[in-house]
Amino acid sequence: MKTFHATEFTACNKGGLFTQSQLETLAWMAEGKENSVIGMLRGHGEPGAKKLVSQVLQKLQCNNRCLAIARAFSKGYLVAKTSSTRALVAFLIVLSGIAAGTGAGDQLMRTASSRSNSVNRVRWEEALPANSGGVA
């Protein structure tokens, strides 16, 4: 069984689901690395990292990183190195399960995420009070 040891987590390729590149990407995803950082760590650019992250999400049948990491832990593809990290991971898995079950936490997670696809843009006309025609 192939493994990849990152700083805090070990990714295990149980059943040969992942390639070595995808396994390494999964470990870096678990550590919260963004695509640009994963690309630097693997020695290629952000587009290559995006492709690998997409492949990992597809193989775990997930549409976001949080769910993919939770599934990877629950299926044994990721293992935390220290007991304190394991406790934190267990808490995050429970939290993501609650959020996924109710739907209420999903909006909170999406709002707090820096990787959100939807960006709310405010036009100046909407943010500033209406000008009464005079020059300020």
N, CA, C and O atoms as a DFTB+ gen file, in Angstrom:
544 C
 N C O
     1  1       0.844      -1.177       0.000
     2  2       0.000       0.000       0.000
     3  2       0.889       1.240       0.000
     4  3       1.749       1.390       0.868
     5  1       0.685       2.120      -0.963
     6  2       1.462       3.346      -1.050
     7  2       0.921       4.365      -0.059
     8  3      -0.280       4.434       0.200
     9  1       1.843       5.157       0.488
    10  2       1.458       6.224       1.409
    11  2       2.238       7.480       1.067
    12  3       3.264       7.434       0.388
    13  1       1.721       8.618       1.559
    14  2       2.443       9.881       1.449
    15  2       2.332      10.562       2.800
    16  3       1.233      10.739       3.327
    17  1       3.481      10.945       3.363
    18  2       3.520      11.583       4.673
    19  2       3.703      13.086       4.505
    20  3       4.763      13.551       4.084
    21  1       2.662      13.838       4.837
    22  2       2.759      15.297       4.852
    23  2       3.124      15.725       6.270
    24  3       3.504      14.882       7.083
    25  1       3.021      16.994       6.580
    26  2       3.410      17.500       7.883
    27  2       2.556      16.941       9.003
    28  3       3.089      16.450       9.998
    29  1       1.232      17.007       8.860
    30  2       0.317      16.609       9.924
    31  2      -0.445      15.311       9.627
    32  3      -0.956      14.663      10.541
    33  1      -0.516      14.943       8.359
    34  2      -1.351      13.816       7.959
    35  2      -0.590      12.841       7.079
    36  3       0.398      13.194       6.436
    37  1      -1.071      11.612       7.066
    38  2      -0.553      10.587       6.165
    39  2      -1.697      10.136       5.275
    40  3      -2.772       9.784       5.760
    41  1      -1.459      10.149       3.969
    42  2      -2.458       9.685       3.011
    43  2      -2.107       8.258       2.608
    44  3      -0.973       7.972       2.223
    45  1      -3.090       7.367       2.699
    46  2      -2.894       5.944       2.396
    47  2      -3.725       5.568       1.174
    48  3      -4.897       5.931       1.076
    49  1      -3.120       4.850       0.257
    50  2      -3.800       4.469      -0.980
    51  2      -4.391       3.066      -0.833
    52  3      -3.907       2.101      -1.426
    53  1      -5.443       2.982      -0.031
    54  2      -6.116       1.694       0.168
    55  2      -6.883       1.315      -1.093
    56  3      -7.679       2.104      -1.604
    57  1      -6.645       0.124      -1.586
    58  2      -7.379      -0.349      -2.748
    59  2      -6.900       0.229      -4.064
    60  3      -7.500      -0.043      -5.104
    61  1      -5.838       1.018      -4.049
    62  2      -5.300       1.570      -5.290
    63  2      -6.211       2.566      -5.976
    64  3      -6.187       2.675      -7.202
    65  1      -7.019       3.301      -5.212
    66  2      -7.954       4.265      -5.801
    67  2      -7.235       5.454      -6.426
    68  3      -7.633       5.938      -7.486
    69  1      -6.170       5.926      -5.766
    70  2      -5.494       7.152      -6.191
    71  2      -4.154       6.860      -6.846
    72  3      -3.513       5.850      -6.557
    73  1      -3.738       7.763      -7.736
    74  2      -2.365       7.744      -8.221
    75  2      -1.498       8.377      -7.132
    76  3      -2.023       8.955      -6.181
    77  1      -0.184       8.270      -7.265
    78  2       0.705       8.859      -6.261
    79  2       0.533      10.383      -6.215
    80  3       0.579      10.969      -5.133
    81  1       0.338      11.023      -7.352
    82  2       0.133      12.475      -7.407
    83  2      -1.155      12.867      -6.695
    84  3      -1.179      13.844      -5.947
    85  1      -2.218      12.115      -6.922
    86  2      -3.497      12.403      -6.280
    87  2      -3.420      12.164      -4.775
    88  3      -4.026      12.898      -3.995
    89  1      -2.681      11.149      -4.373
    90  2      -2.508      10.844      -2.953
    91  2      -1.784      11.994      -2.248
    92  3      -2.173      12.410      -1.156
    93  1      -0.738      12.493      -2.882
    94  2       0.003      13.626      -2.330
    95  2      -0.886      14.863      -2.264
    96  3      -0.850      15.606      -1.283
    97  1      -1.670      15.079      -3.292
    98  2      -2.590      16.222      -3.320
    99  2      -3.619      16.115      -2.209
   100  3      -3.940      17.117      -1.570
   101  1      -4.140      14.928      -1.969
   102  2      -5.109      14.716      -0.889
   103  2      -4.515      15.088       0.467
   104  3      -5.180      15.727       1.283
   105  1      -3.274      14.692       0.707
   106  2      -2.618      15.029       1.976
   107  2      -2.454      16.536       2.121
   108  3      -2.694      17.080       3.199
   109  1      -2.052      17.214       1.065
   110  2      -1.887      18.667       1.132
   111  2      -3.233      19.363       1.278
   112  3      -3.327      20.390       1.950
   113  1      -4.276      18.817       0.656
   114  2      -5.629      19.385       0.829
   115  2      -6.050      19.303       2.289
   116  3      -6.630      20.245       2.828
   117  1      -5.754      18.167       2.932
   118  2      -6.119      17.983       4.333
   119  2      -5.413      18.989       5.223
   120  3      -5.929      19.355       6.279
   121  1      -4.253      19.435       4.812
   122  2      -3.512      20.415       5.592
   123  2      -3.933      21.843       5.278
   124  3      -3.374      22.790       5.831
   125  1      -4.909      22.004       4.400
   126  2      -5.442      23.330       4.116
   127  2      -4.681      24.114       3.070
   128  3      -4.855      25.327       2.955
   129  1      -3.849      23.445       2.314
   130  2      -3.077      24.138       1.281
   131  2      -3.974      24.486       0.093
   132  3      -4.839      23.707      -0.305
   133  1      -3.744      25.665      -0.454
   134  2      -4.500      26.096      -1.631
   135  2      -3.821      25.561      -2.889
   136  3      -2.703      25.050      -2.839
   137  1      -4.517      25.688      -4.014
   138  2      -4.015      25.131      -5.272
   139  2      -2.630      25.663      -5.641
   140  3      -1.770      24.906      -6.092
   141  1      -2.417      26.957      -5.448
   142  2      -1.126      27.530      -5.816
   143  2       0.000      26.937      -4.977
   144  3       1.091      26.693      -5.492
   145  1      -0.249      26.703      -3.695
   146  2       0.760      26.128      -2.808
   147  2       0.987      24.649      -3.147
   148  3       2.124      24.178      -3.161
   149  1      -0.103      23.924      -3.420
   150  2       0.032      22.519      -3.818
   151  2       0.860      22.421      -5.094
   152  3       1.709      21.539      -5.224
   153  1       0.613      23.318      -6.022
   154  2       1.392      23.347      -7.261
   155  2       2.872      23.584      -7.003
   156  3       3.722      22.939      -7.617
   157  1       3.188      24.515      -6.091
   158  2       4.591      24.774      -5.759
   159  2       5.225      23.569      -5.076
   160  3       6.348      23.187      -5.405
   161  1       4.510      22.970      -4.126
   162  2       5.047      21.813      -3.411
   163  2       5.292      20.627      -4.334
   164  3       6.227      19.856      -4.118
   165  1       4.462      20.476      -5.356
   166  2       4.603      19.350      -6.292
   167  2       5.527      19.683      -7.456
   168  3       5.865      18.806      -8.250
   169  1       5.939      20.950      -7.562
   170  2       6.887      21.316      -8.611
   171  2       6.256      21.683      -9.932
   172  3       6.924      21.661     -10.966
   173  1       4.978      22.019      -9.917
   174  2       4.332      22.510     -11.136
   175  2       3.396      23.649     -10.748
   176  3       3.342      24.029      -9.578
   177  1       2.679      24.184     -11.686
   178  2       1.867      25.365     -11.432
   179  2       0.487      25.076     -10.872
   180  3       0.115      23.930     -10.621
   181  1      -0.253      26.147     -10.687
   182  2      -1.606      26.067     -10.144
   183  2      -2.569      25.284     -11.042
   184  3      -3.392      24.532     -10.519
   185  1      -2.502      25.429     -12.373
   186  2      -3.432      24.652     -13.209
   187  2      -3.303      23.141     -13.010
   188  3      -4.308      22.430     -12.998
   189  1      -2.080      22.651     -12.855
   190  2      -1.880      21.222     -12.606
   191  2      -2.455      20.792     -11.271
   192  3      -3.027      19.709     -11.149
   193  1      -2.300      21.656     -10.261
   194  2      -2.852      21.362      -8.936
   195  2      -4.375      21.360      -8.979
   196  3      -5.013      20.522      -8.342
   197  1      -4.961      22.292      -9.724
   198  2      -6.422      22.331      -9.856
   199  2      -6.945      21.033     -10.462
   200  3      -7.964      20.494     -10.029
   201  1      -6.234      20.545     -11.462
   202  2      -6.641      19.309     -12.119
   203  2      -6.574      18.137     -11.141
   204  3      -7.485      17.310     -11.102
   205  1      -5.502      18.062     -10.353
   206  2      -5.357      16.980      -9.382
   207  2      -6.422      17.059      -8.290
   208  3      -6.988      16.039      -7.897
   209  1      -6.696      18.271      -7.800
   210  2      -7.740      18.447      -6.782
   211  2      -9.079      18.006      -7.346
   212  3      -9.854      17.335      -6.665
   213  1      -9.349      18.378      -8.581
   214  2     -10.593      17.984      -9.233
   215  2     -10.705      16.464      -9.348
   216  3     -11.778      15.902      -9.129
   217  1      -9.608      15.805      -9.686
   218  2      -9.610      14.345      -9.798
   219  2      -9.858      13.680      -8.443
   220  3     -10.574      12.682      -8.357
   221  1      -9.258      14.242      -7.379
   222  2      -9.472      13.705      -6.030
   223  2     -10.932      13.866      -5.625
   224  3     -11.539      12.940      -5.086
   225  1     -11.496      15.049      -5.886
   226  2     -12.905      15.289      -5.555
   227  2     -13.808      14.313      -6.311
   228  3     -14.771      13.788      -5.752
   229  1     -13.493      14.079      -7.571
   230  2     -14.302      13.172      -8.386
   231  2     -14.221      11.737      -7.868
   232  3     -15.237      11.045      -7.798
   233  1     -13.032      11.291      -7.509
   234  2     -12.878       9.918      -7.024
   235  2     -13.559       9.697      -5.683
   236  3     -14.001       8.587      -5.384
   237  1     -13.646      10.749      -4.873
   238  2     -14.337      10.646      -3.584
   239  2     -15.818      11.020      -3.696
   240  3     -16.544      11.014      -2.702
   241  1     -16.258      11.345      -4.922
   242  2     -17.644      11.717      -5.214
   243  2     -18.100      12.876      -4.334
   244  3     -19.128      12.805      -3.660
   245  1     -17.300      13.949      -4.362
   246  2     -17.572      15.141      -3.558
   247  2     -17.564      16.369      -4.457
   248  3     -16.995      16.359      -5.549
   249  1     -18.205      17.424      -3.975
   250  2     -18.198      18.667      -4.737
   251  2     -17.451      19.789      -4.027
   252  3     -17.405      20.910      -4.534
   253  1     -16.858      19.508      -2.849
   254  2     -16.025      20.502      -2.184
   255  2     -14.949      19.818      -1.341
   256  3     -15.037      18.629      -1.033
   257  1     -13.944      20.592      -0.981
   258  2     -12.785      20.057      -0.263
   259  2     -13.144      19.540       1.125
   260  3     -12.654      18.494       1.549
   261  1     -13.986      20.263       1.820
   262  2     -14.342      19.886       3.189
   263  2     -14.963      18.484       3.222
   264  3     -14.575      17.643       4.032
   265  1     -15.910      18.252       2.351
   266  2     -16.561      16.946       2.291
   267  2     -15.584      15.863       1.846
   268  3     -15.626      14.740       2.350
   269  1     -14.703      16.196       0.903
   270  2     -13.720      15.226       0.423
   271  2     -12.780      14.795       1.549
   272  3     -12.474      13.610       1.684
   273  1     -12.333      15.734       2.340
   274  2     -11.427      15.414       3.439
   275  2     -12.146      14.583       4.489
   276  3     -11.586      13.621       5.015
   277  1     -13.392      14.951       4.799
   278  2     -14.173      14.175       5.770
   279  2     -14.364      12.739       5.279
   280  3     -14.216      11.792       6.053
   281  1     -14.693      12.577       3.999
   282  2     -14.869      11.231       3.442
   283  2     -13.563      10.449       3.428
   284  3     -13.542       9.249       3.702
   285  1     -12.482      11.138       3.109
   286  2     -11.183      10.467       3.077
   287  2     -10.809       9.949       4.468
   288  3     -10.249       8.860       4.589
   289  1     -11.110      10.712       5.510
   290  2     -10.848      10.246       6.870
   291  2     -11.762       9.079       7.237
   292  3     -11.318       8.089       7.818
   293  1     -13.030       9.205       6.896
   294  2     -13.966       8.146       7.281
   295  2     -13.688       6.829       6.544
   296  3     -13.971       5.754       7.073
   297  1     -13.138       6.906       5.333
   298  2     -12.833       5.692       4.568
   299  2     -11.408       5.195       4.789
   300  3     -11.010       4.174       4.228
   301  1     -10.639       5.917       5.608
   302  2      -9.294       5.469       5.944
   303  2      -8.200       5.894       4.986
   304  3      -7.078       5.399       5.085
   305  1      -8.494       6.802       4.054
   306  2      -7.473       7.280       3.133
   307  2      -6.548       8.300       3.795
   308  3      -5.413       8.479       3.354
   309  1      -7.020       8.970       4.847
   310  2      -6.213       9.940       5.590
   311  2      -6.129       9.524       7.044
   312  3      -7.109       9.060       7.628
   313  1      -4.946       9.693       7.628
   314  2      -4.722       9.385       9.033
   315  2      -3.952      10.550       9.639
   316  3      -2.964      11.011       9.067
   317  1      -4.407      11.027      10.802
   318  2      -3.707      12.099      11.497
   319  2      -2.506      11.519      12.231
   320  3      -2.562      10.396      12.733
   321  1      -1.423      12.283      12.293
   322  2      -0.197      11.789      12.909
   323  2      -0.213      11.848      14.435
   324  3       0.338      10.957      15.080
   325  1      -0.826      12.868      15.028
   326  2      -0.825      13.009      16.484
   327  2      -2.228      12.832      17.039
   328  3      -3.213      12.988      16.318
   329  1      -2.313      12.506      18.325
   330  2      -3.626      12.276      18.928
   331  2      -4.443      13.556      19.014
   332  3      -5.667      13.502      18.888
   333  1      -3.808      14.709      19.225
   334  2      -4.565      15.965      19.277
   335  2      -5.134      16.300      17.905
   336  3      -6.244      16.822      17.796
   337  1      -4.374      15.999      16.866
   338  2      -4.863      16.220      15.510
   339  2      -6.017      15.269      15.218
   340  3      -6.983      15.651      14.558
   341  1      -5.925      14.035      15.703
   342  2      -7.011      13.072      15.501
   343  2      -8.297      13.561      16.164
   344  3      -9.379      13.413      15.597
   345  1      -8.189      14.136      17.345
   346  2      -9.373      14.650      18.035
   347  2      -9.997      15.793      17.247
   348  3     -11.218      15.874      17.121
   349  1      -9.155      16.673      16.717
   350  2      -9.656      17.788      15.916
   351  2     -10.330      17.283      14.649
   352  3     -11.387      17.781      14.263
   353  1      -9.728      16.307      14.009
   354  2     -10.297      15.735      12.782
   355  2     -11.640      15.078      13.073
   356  3     -12.588      15.235      12.304
   357  1     -11.726      14.349      14.172
   358  2     -12.991      13.714      14.537
   359  2     -14.069      14.760      14.739
   360  3     -15.208      14.577      14.310
   361  1     -13.713      15.858      15.392
   362  2     -14.670      16.946      15.600
   363  2     -15.121      17.536      14.270
   364  3     -16.310      17.785      14.072
   365  1     -14.175      17.763      13.353
   366  2     -14.522      18.335      12.048
   367  2     -15.400      17.394      11.227
   368  3     -16.291      17.847      10.508
   369  1     -15.156      16.091      11.330
   370  2     -15.987      15.129      10.615
   371  2     -17.408      15.167      11.150
   372  3     -18.367      15.157      10.378
   373  1     -17.546      15.210      12.469
   374  2     -18.877      15.288      13.076
   375  2     -19.559      16.590      12.668
   376  3     -20.741      16.595      12.325
   377  1     -18.813      17.695      12.706
   378  2     -19.372      18.993      12.330
   379  2     -19.826      18.997      10.877
   380  3     -20.907      19.498      10.568
   381  1     -19.010      18.443       9.980
   382  2     -19.396      18.428       8.564
   383  2     -20.599      17.524       8.340
   384  3     -21.425      17.798       7.470
   385  1     -20.709      16.439       9.125
   386  2     -21.881      15.567       9.017
   387  2     -23.144      16.270       9.462
   388  3     -24.201      16.104       8.853
   389  1     -23.039      17.062      10.531
   390  2     -24.197      17.833      11.001
   391  2     -24.584      18.867       9.967
   392  3     -25.761      19.038       9.651
   393  1     -23.574      19.562       9.438
   394  2     -23.840      20.601       8.437
   395  2     -24.460      20.000       7.181
   396  3     -25.369      20.588       6.595
   397  1     -23.976      18.837       6.766
   398  2     -24.502      18.199       5.553
   399  2     -25.916      17.672       5.783
   400  3     -26.734      17.652       4.864
   401  1     -26.199      17.249       7.006
   402  2     -27.516      16.683       7.303
   403  2     -28.622      17.711       7.375
   404  3     -29.741      17.454       6.931
   405  1     -28.322      18.879       7.933
   406  2     -29.371      19.882       8.120
   407  2     -29.466      20.865       6.977
   408  3     -30.542      21.389       6.688
   409  1     -28.353      21.115       6.331
   410  2     -28.344      22.114       5.280
   411  2     -28.115      23.510       5.819
   412  3     -27.714      24.401       5.070
   413  1     -28.364      23.720       7.119
   414  2     -28.201      25.045       7.697
   415  2     -26.732      25.424       7.809
   416  3     -26.374      26.580       7.583
   417  1     -25.887      24.479       8.150
   418  2     -24.474      24.758       8.299
   419  2     -23.769      24.938       6.970
   420  3     -22.683      25.516       6.919
   421  1     -24.374      24.448       5.884
   422  2     -23.749      24.542       4.576
   423  2     -23.561      25.997       4.167
   424  3     -22.514      26.362       3.632
   425  1     -24.563      26.826       4.415
   426  2     -24.458      28.237       4.066
   427  2     -23.382      28.909       4.904
   428  3     -22.641      29.754       4.403
   429  1     -23.291      28.535       6.194
   430  2     -22.262      29.097       7.055
   431  2     -20.883      28.716       6.548
   432  3     -19.995      29.566       6.474
   433  1     -20.689      27.438       6.195
   434  2     -19.399      26.988       5.679
   435  2     -19.059      27.704       4.376
   436  3     -17.919      28.117       4.166
   437  1     -20.057      27.849       3.504
   438  2     -19.822      28.480       2.213
   439  2     -19.467      29.945       2.394
   440  3     -18.616      30.469       1.676
   441  1     -20.114      30.617       3.355
   442  2     -19.849      32.025       3.597
   443  2     -18.450      32.216       4.166
   444  3     -17.756      33.167       3.807
   445  1     -18.033      31.316       5.051
   446  2     -16.735      31.459       5.703
   447  2     -15.578      31.032       4.812
   448  3     -14.428      31.372       5.092
   449  1     -15.857      30.304       3.758
   450  2     -14.794      29.764       2.921
   451  2     -14.181      30.844       2.039
   452  3     -14.885      31.684       1.477
   453  1     -12.860      30.806       1.930
   454  2     -12.190      31.737       1.031
   455  2     -12.178      31.205      -0.394
   456  3     -11.771      31.905      -1.321
   457  1     -12.631      29.952      -0.568
   458  2     -12.630      29.339      -1.903
   459  2     -14.012      29.371      -2.543
   460  3     -14.275      28.626      -3.487
   461  1     -14.883      30.215      -2.044
   462  2     -16.241      30.263      -2.554
   463  2     -16.247      30.700      -4.011
   464  3     -15.533      31.628      -4.393
   465  1     -17.053      30.031      -4.819
   466  2     -17.142      30.389      -6.227
   467  2     -17.975      31.645      -6.455
   468  3     -17.765      32.364      -7.431
   469  1     -18.917      31.908      -5.559
   470  2     -19.762      33.077      -5.745
   471  2     -19.174      34.255      -4.978
   472  3     -18.919      34.168      -3.777
   473  1     -18.966      35.339      -5.681
   474  2     -18.416      36.540      -5.070
   475  2     -19.465      37.627      -5.191
   476  3     -19.930      37.941      -6.287
   477  1     -19.833      38.198      -4.056
   478  2     -20.807      39.284      -4.084
   479  2     -20.084      40.590      -4.355
   480  3     -19.235      41.020      -3.574
   481  1     -20.425      41.201      -5.447
   482  2     -19.808      42.475      -5.810
   483  2     -20.821      43.587      -5.582
   484  3     -21.993      43.457      -5.934
   485  1     -20.362      44.665      -4.998
   486  2     -21.230      45.798      -4.716
   487  2     -20.848      46.933      -5.637
   488  3     -19.684      47.330      -5.690
   489  1     -21.808      47.453      -6.356
   490  2     -21.564      48.596      -7.220
   491  2     -21.533      49.850      -6.367
   492  3     -22.223      49.928      -5.351
   493  1     -20.746      50.821      -6.768
   494  2     -20.645      52.055      -5.992
   495  2     -21.991      52.733      -5.839
   496  3     -22.268      53.326      -4.796
   497  1     -22.837      52.657      -6.865
   498  2     -24.144      53.319      -6.804
   499  2     -24.999      52.725      -5.692
   500  3     -25.828      53.418      -5.102
   501  1     -24.795      51.434      -5.406
   502  2     -25.586      50.779      -4.374
   503  2     -25.036      51.070      -2.979
   504  3     -25.794      51.112      -2.010
   505  1     -23.725      51.270      -2.872
   506  2     -23.105      51.439      -1.566
   507  2     -23.144      52.880      -1.074
   508  3     -23.213      53.116       0.132
   509  1     -23.101      53.843      -1.985
   510  2     -23.066      55.246      -1.592
   511  2     -24.466      55.843      -1.620
   512  3     -25.302      55.423      -2.420
   513  1     -24.727      56.814      -0.757
   514  2     -26.033      57.476      -0.811
   515  2     -26.196      58.209      -2.146
   516  3     -25.222      58.618      -2.779
   517  1     -27.429      58.357      -2.540
   518  2     -27.707      59.003      -3.829
   519  2     -27.186      60.430      -3.834
   520  3     -27.360      61.176      -2.870
   521  1     -26.549      60.796      -4.931
   522  2     -26.025      62.150      -5.101
   523  2     -27.161      63.033      -5.553
   524  3     -27.894      62.677      -6.476
   525  1     -27.321      64.180      -4.918
   526  2     -28.451      65.057      -5.243
   527  2     -28.163      65.950      -6.423
   528  3     -28.880      66.926      -6.645
   529  1     -27.127      65.641      -7.190
   530  2     -26.842      66.403      -8.391
   531  2     -25.715      67.406      -8.187
   532  3     -25.140      67.885      -9.164
   533  1     -25.390      67.729      -6.958
   534  2     -24.305      68.674      -6.688
   535  2     -22.961      67.977      -6.645
   536  3     -22.881      66.762      -6.463
   537  1     -21.927      68.744      -6.810
   538  2     -20.583      68.190      -6.753
   539  2     -20.078      68.300      -5.329
   540  3     -20.208      69.352      -4.702
   541  1     -19.515      67.251      -4.824
   542  2     -19.044      67.238      -3.425
   543  2     -17.765      68.003      -3.268
   544  3     -17.232      68.093      -2.162
